[in-house]
Amino acid sequence: STVITDFNLGYKLNGTVYFSTTINGVILNPGASTTYYLPGFNVTQPINQLCGYCQLVGDINLLNDTSCVNVLGNAPQTLNFYDDFETGATLWYADNTQSIGTNWELGLPQYNVTSGVHSGLNAWDINLTTPYSNNANVFLYSPIFDLTNTVHPKLSFWQNRNCESTWDGLRVEINYGFGWGLLGNYGDLNGTNWYTDATLNSSSLPGWSGNSLSWQESIYKLDAFSNVGNTQFRFVFTSDNSIQTDGVSIDDFSMTQALPYDGALLSATTYDTLYAGYSYPLSVYLQNVGINNLTNASIQYQINGVTTTPQPWNGNLA
């Protein structure tokens, strides 16, 4: 056991030294640790390898002197953003390095009950043609999004899932410059179809498990993050040490914000029992989901495939 006082510290970007410095006079006793903040870097390619390193005179164990991560180099995306994954994985990155036999893969899912896609021909899937393995811990990284000055941003995606109930499954994490953290919680009022379990046994965190019985849309309102700047998400799939099934598929991802003018017709109701030859009133529930006040709209409906004449509405919905 030796006290450390002088060492070299730096990092490489894509194999080339980007920054290096010598640290002098710092006393690190055996078992102690500290944090250093180094100058930033610029990337020019979609996927980059960033490796931090330290060099100490007389160090006989060189296996723990370097740590590497993969960094996406795409420019931040602005809202509104839609991705059906039909143009490839240009903006997405899968990290499968922590597991053997479980991988995020892009293509056509062709295994058991989670075969197929929500739209098109491609989806991100846990093992396109085989079940997942034991002790999985794999990550699918989204593009980076600029949430500066966004209004009512929200994340949406479709999932098709068949995992060991309460044990294996999926969660979503967020990073806006302060490290990765769980997005939402079980029973979160900001979410729609957001997590089926308060705790997954394979991760000790909330997530989705079990069988979704086909495709299901999950939505999370991001108002709390509407001005945090650059933000990234990742889908994390974990499993325990027994019972392997299909896994999960992700399709039709979107990051959107409120439009200047947007009215949503949430429901239409009339009497429970209708008789031929009579005219009945129809009530519709219209909600303003846009940024500006809604003062007029044109409303119409179909009955037996026939579209009725548009009916004007005038008022003021803030």
Disulfide bonds with the S-S distance in Angstrom:
Cys51-Cys68 1.99
